[in-house]
Amino acid sequence: MRIVLVGPPGAGKGTQAGRIVDRFGGVHIATGEILRSNAERGTELGRTASRYMDRGDLVPDEVMIDMVLERMGEGDCAGGFVLDGFPRTVPQAEALERRLEELGCPLDAVVSFEIDEDELRDRLAGRAEEQDRAEDDDEGAIRRRLKLFGDETKPLLDFYDDRGLLVRIEAKGDLDEVTGRIAAALAERGGRAGAA
């Protein structure tokens, strides 16, 4: 299956992406890992992205698009993928759509993780403690990230809703409950999910 996960920081996208891949196959493509890999390897895209990340700014659409589309060109993505953290904006979604049309393999679903802000703050606080992630323990940074997500995501969700791809999932609850909701929603959409 070809799936995009959309949700605010701390909603559980990374955890659930691994579970979706285990159940339905394909590969988990996390934009954070792509950014780190390019930066560590010193690629031209990595150097460009690092300039933005070092200032605490978001990496521009064109850089993210190039990195993700390059990653999707690798052989392990042929059997499907779960995109986590991309697309983040409508221009990124349009670029992804064009690329998948060229390949003749459109998206199967876009899963939106629906969760309230109080629950998110609790999760981020827990993640900051467990994983020593400073960005999850800075109230100002959390507020900025959540506002940015809200500002950018509404148009993105509308974009995918208009295409009949959007699946909204209640992301509150334990991991198995959320996984079950996602699996059931994907099974309803057909494809290999129905046989899993």
Sequence and secondary structure as in RCSB ss.txt:
>XXXX:A:sequence
MRIVLVGPPGAGKGTQAGRIVDRFGGVHIATGEILRSNAERGTELGRTASRYMDRGDLVPDEVMIDMVLERMGEG
DCAGGFVLDGFPRTVPQAEALERRLEELGCPLDAVVSFEIDEDELRDRLAGRAEEQDRAEDDDEGAIRRRLKLFG
DETKPLLDFYDDRGLLVRIEAKGDLDEVTGRIAAALAERGGRAGAA
>XXXX:A:secstr
 EEEEE  TTSSHHHHHHHHHHHH SEEEEHHHHHHHHHHHT HHHHHHHHHHHTT    HHHHHHHHHHHHTSG
GGTT EEEES   SHHHHHHHHHHHHHHT   SEEEEEE  HHHHHHHHHHHHHHHT GGGS HHHHHHHHHHHH
HHHHHHHHHHHHTT EEEEE  S HHHHHHHHHHHHHHT GGGGG 
